[in-house]
Amino acid sequence: MKEYNILIVEDDLMIGHLLQKILRREEYNVCWKTDSKEVLDVIHKIDLVIMDVMLPGEDGYQITKKIKNLGLNIPIIFLSARQDIDSKLQGLTVGEDYMTKPFDPRELLLRMQKMLGNQYGTFTQIKHLYIDAELTRVFNKNLTNEVSFTSIERKIFFYLYDNRDRILTKEHFFNYLWPLDDRNQNIINVHMKKIRTKINDINGEIIQNIYGEGYRLNTYIKK
């Protein structure tokens, strides 16, 4: 899965630096502009915009309208010191969300996460993996691309994912995948080894081999 590119449009240097620090800590790619002049030059590479309303030159509403007129469906969150209802309504009409200053960074991050999930798909993160259970797709952040599973590997991985944090025995896998076939006791181990290689989990932190019992997909892993 690609890393999200976030554009900050903010002329207050203290707020701009704070936002940049917070978002980079959350591993977003951050681009920061202090006015509207260069926004359209970079907007095609952006996944979400945090937009101040009061800017030198064109204000946040005007530049947002230009973005929308380009046909770009990029979510925009307004950050503004304006707390009157008319300003809020205008922001929610032009953009997707409106927050007033001062703001709690935790609230902003939560709103961003929900907005990115609604716009680009909902992912679950387990260590360096991003998992889209609805579309049965897995992205390896370390490799910056989608994991290329075979059909049987995908079934095994998402069977583990659907039963995450539970131990699945070989009998579970056989009953799920090959209920009527001859059972080669080594076939599960072979597939697990290939899956671990593809998801960069050679040490078995994500897919753990519980000796004498089976396999478990762990969701709580210390970084």
Secondary structure, DSSP 8 states (H G I E B T S, - for coil): ----EEEEE---HHHHHHHHHHHHHTT-EEEEESSSTTHHHHGGG-SEEEEESS-SSS-HHHHHHHHHHTT----EEEEES--SHHHHHHHHHHSSEEEESS--HHHHHHHHHHHHHHHH---EEETTEEEETTTTEEEETTTTEE----HHHHHHHHHHHHTTTS-B-HHHHHHHH-TTS---TTHHHHHHHHHHHHTT-TT-SSEEEETTTEEEE-S----
